[in-house]
Amino acid sequence: MDFNVKKLASDAGVFFTRAVQFTEEKLGQAEKTELDPHLENLISRADCTKNWTEKILKQTEILLQPNPIDHTGARIEEFIYDKLDKKLPSRTTNAELLGQYMLDAAKEFGAETPYGSTLITVGEYQRRLGGAEREFLQTSAATFLSPLRNFLEGDWRTISKERRLLENRRLDLDICKARLKKAKQAEAKAALLSEEVDKAEHELRVAQTEFDRQAEVTRLLLEGIGSTHLNHLRCLQDFAEAQATYYAQCHHYMQDLQRELNRCANAVTAPHTSASVCPVPVPSAVLSGPTSSGAAAGSSSSSQTPVTLPVEQAQLPVTGARKARVLYDYDAHDTSELSLLADELITVYTVPGMDPDWLIGERGNEKGKVPVTYLELLS
């Protein structure tokens, strides 16, 4: 390997001179050029942004992946797939794994037994909860974690590099100032020729120009922190929306599970039910389809809120009719409910004695119960 000895010696000399200047400044034995207040404020704001971004990123990762071992393994796996330029496969969530265990256990115990059928019911909903969690994790990683990590690993590294270069330029400037001061003092004592002073003044002018240029580059980068805040603001809004969607889905699934378990309990305790089992939940892919008349008749025996048809027949008074915007798609579980599409507008109202978590929804000639958590009520 070919080394440039002169350059190596020169770089070593510059490094040593800067180290001496830095040490003398710390000891109060040398003057230090101060940055302008605006640039100092930008640096302070950038440091604050970096520190809090690190804390928020770390705590969000802990929130989404509480187990430190799993978190470390996930980061290593993400790093490997990123280097291989391949898409990271989706990870099975704990809820999905629990649901699968319950379904496998039901096969062993017998799906026709009360315990086995209940395992199937709970297992199916655990898998749905796990699927919602997996989607939430993927959305949060893409819309919130990645932008914050990209800032720390990309923009901030560039800013730090330019700030280190600015500090070196400042040290060089102060070294030149000290040299000129010493040259003038020596000239006053007639111990130094005037050309040495001219050389020191020239070096000072060059150092001042390089310092000013680097200060401007650093200032422009630091002013970009404002754009970073705006970007992180949008990412934060996306993260909050993903959380709201996830928790709304979980709330809806748990309400459905409670109704299914109530039907199980009623089926077991009802007379002539020695062979009764818990009804298996309908897969989400076919929930929107019409149920058979026999299924509708079977569900009418449960202790749930009155379905739409009896409400229409009884002609109960309607209260609070208003418009509502649908937030998420919803597939009706039976003929008493109304399937919904995201962003559509429907008319909703309630009737006396109705479950507060549900409303009656109307869309043209269609009518049925709809969950409140899937709606945004309009004035």
Secondary structure, DSSP 8 states (H G I E B T S, - for coil): ----HHHHHHHHHHHHHHHHHHHHHHTT-S------HHHHHHHHHHHHHHHHHHHHHHHHHHHH---HHHHHHHHHHHHHHHHTT--------HHHHHHHHHHHHHHHH-TTSHHHHHHHHHHHHHHHHHHHHHHHHHHHIIIIIHHHHHIIIIIHHHHHHHHHHHHHHHHHHHHHHHHHHHHHHHHHTT-S-HHHHHHHHHHHHHHHHHHHHHHHHHHHHHHTHHHHHHHHHHHHHHHHHHHHHHHHHHHHHHHHHHHHHHHHHHHHHSTT-TT--------GGGTTS---HHHHHHHTTSSS---HHHHHHHT---EEEEEEEE-S-B--SSTTB--B-TT-EEEEEE-TT--TTEEEEEETTEEEEEEGGGEEE--
